Amino acid sequence: MKTPPPAERPAVDRIEIYVRFLDPRSGNAGVFESPCSTVAEAAWRFAEDRDCVSAMAVAISPEGRPVAMSDATDQVREALLDMIREGRFECCPHPIVEDQFDDLMEEARQAAEEDADHERIERAMLHI
């Protein structure tokens, strides 16, 4: 008996990222009605609303039908960490990155000090 050929993967037109939240008063979970078009946009949504708990990427066909889904929470977390490294936040933007926030802020502070030292040395060398 022959094995049938694998099904052809459906075409994907775009990826939509849906962010889930947990209502702290009722304990009910929900999904924001409007999807995000990028992981960075979803990360900003997490930063704006600390009740966000997860993200799901949905592949949409050219016909507008969902054809695949995957968890995108780790990608959103990484995007938040990148934003912290870039210095976009002065306080922890979301509990999902709380465990690394202080370390990243310290690294950024040290990098800024090293840059300032490097600039002072360069200016001093130009005046020699």
C-alpha positions in Angstrom: 0.0 0.0 0.0 1.4 3.4 -1.0 1.6 6.3 1.4 -0.4 9.2 0.0 1.7 12.3 -0.7 1.8 14.9 2.0 -0.9 17.5 1.8 0.2 20.7 0.2 0.6 23.5 2.7 -1.9 26.3 2.2 -0.7 29.7 1.1 -0.3 32.3 3.9 -1.1 35.9 3.1 -0.4 37.4 6.6 0.2 36.6 10.2 -2.0 38.1 12.9 -1.1 38.0 16.5 -3.9 37.7 19.1 -3.1 38.7 22.6 -5.0 37.0 25.5 -5.6 38.7 28.8 -6.9 37.6 32.2 -9.4 39.9 33.9 -8.1 40.3 37.5 -11.6 41.0 38.9 -13.6 38.2 37.3 -10.7 35.8 36.6 -12.1 35.3 33.1 -9.8 35.1 30.1 -10.4 37.0 26.9 -8.7 38.0 23.6 -8.3 41.6 22.4 -10.6 42.1 19.4 -8.1 43.7 17.2 -5.1 41.5 16.3 -1.5 42.8 16.1 0.3 42.7 12.8 3.8 42.3 14.3 5.4 40.8 17.4 6.7 44.2 18.3 3.1 45.6 18.3 2.0 42.7 20.5 4.9 43.5 22.9 3.7 47.1 23.1 0.2 45.8 24.0 1.8 43.7 26.8 3.6 46.8 28.0 0.4 48.8 28.0 -1.7 46.2 29.7 -0.2 44.1 32.5 -3.2 41.8 32.4 -1.9 40.2 29.1 -0.9 36.6 29.6 -0.1 35.1 26.2 0.0 35.6 22.5 -1.0 33.4 19.6 0.2 33.8 16.0 -2.5 32.9 13.4 -1.5 32.4 9.7 -4.2 33.7 7.4 -4.7 32.5 3.9 -5.3 34.9 0.9 -9.0 33.9 1.2 -9.0 35.2 4.8 -9.2 31.9 6.5 -7.0 30.8 9.4 -4.7 28.0 8.3 -2.3 27.6 11.1 -1.8 28.7 14.7 1.2 28.7 17.1 2.1 30.1 20.5 3.9 33.5 20.1 4.3 34.3 23.8 8.1 33.6 23.8 8.6 35.8 20.8 6.6 38.6 22.5 8.7 38.2 25.6 12.0 38.4 23.6 10.7 41.6 21.9 10.0 43.1 25.3 13.5 42.2 26.4 14.9 43.8 23.3 12.9 47.0 24.0 14.4 47.0 27.5 17.9 46.6 26.1 17.2 49.6 23.8 16.3 51.7 26.9 12.6 52.2 26.0 11.4 51.6 29.6 12.4 53.1 32.9 10.3 50.6 34.9 9.4 47.0 34.3 6.8 46.9 31.5 5.2 43.6 32.3 5.5 40.7 34.8 6.5 38.4 32.0 10.0 40.0 32.0 10.3 40.9 35.7 12.9 38.2 36.3 15.4 39.9 33.9 14.5 43.5 34.0 16.9 44.6 36.8 19.8 42.8 35.2 19.1 44.3 31.8 18.8 47.8 33.3 22.2 47.3 35.0 23.8 46.1 31.8 22.4 49.2 30.0 23.7 51.5 32.7 27.2 50.0 32.5 27.2 50.2 28.7 26.3 53.9 29.0 29.1 54.5 31.5 31.6 52.7 29.2 30.4 54.8 26.2 30.8 58.0 28.2 34.3 56.9 29.3 35.2 56.1 25.7 34.0 59.5 24.5 36.0 61.3 27.2 39.1 59.3 26.1 38.5 60.2 22.4 38.1 63.9 23.2 41.2 63.9 25.3 43.2 62.2 22.5 42.0 64.8 20.0 43.4 67.6 22.3 46.8 66.1 22.5 
